[in-house]
Amino acid sequence: MAFMVSAGLVYEAVAAACSSPQTTELNASKRSKTLMKWVGLGLLQAGGLVAVAAMVSRRPGPVIAGGGTAMVLLALQYWHAKEAGLASSAPGTEQY
């Protein structure tokens, strides 16, 4: 249970700071630096929250494992979205 709660915390924190991997991919040509800045900030917040959860938990191992797993998976998703978007010639969804 602690693993799932910690993983959910990471997803919530990153979602609060970011749009989505899909948006990142679709608009990477114009906004990849800004989008990835917010991914980094979301992961930083999530890491802090997971650290606090681990400190107050009787079983910190699952908290750290769940949060760490979710952080790595989300970081990889956003990294892939950025790379795929930058490699694509498709137009973005935003007008400038």
CORRAMO-V320569 format. One record per backbone hydrogen bond with DSSP energy under -1.0 kcal/mol. NH is the residue of the N-H (numbers start at 1). CO is the residue of the C=O. If there is no record, write none. Layout:
BEGIN
NH/CO ; NH/CO
END
This chain:
BEGIN
5/1 ; 6/2 ; 7/3 ; 8/4 ; 9/5 ; 10/6 ; 11/7 ; 12/8 ; 13/9 ; 14/10 ; 15/11 ; 16/12 ; 17/13 ; 18/14 ; 24/20 ; 25/21 ; 26/22 ; 27/23 ; 30/27 ; 31/27 ; 32/28 ; 35/31 ; 36/32 ; 37/33 ; 38/34 ; 39/35 ; 40/36 ; 41/37 ; 42/38 ; 43/39 ; 44/40 ; 45/41 ; 46/42 ; 47/43 ; 48/44 ; 49/45 ; 50/46 ; 51/47 ; 52/48 ; 53/49 ; 54/50 ; 55/51 ; 56/52 ; 64/60 ; 65/61 ; 66/62 ; 67/63 ; 68/64 ; 69/65 ; 70/66 ; 71/67 ; 72/68 ; 73/69 ; 74/70 ; 75/71 ; 76/72 ; 77/73 ; 78/74 ; 79/75 ; 80/76 ; 81/77 ; 82/78 ; 83/79 ; 84/80 ; 85/81 ; 86/82 ; 87/83
END
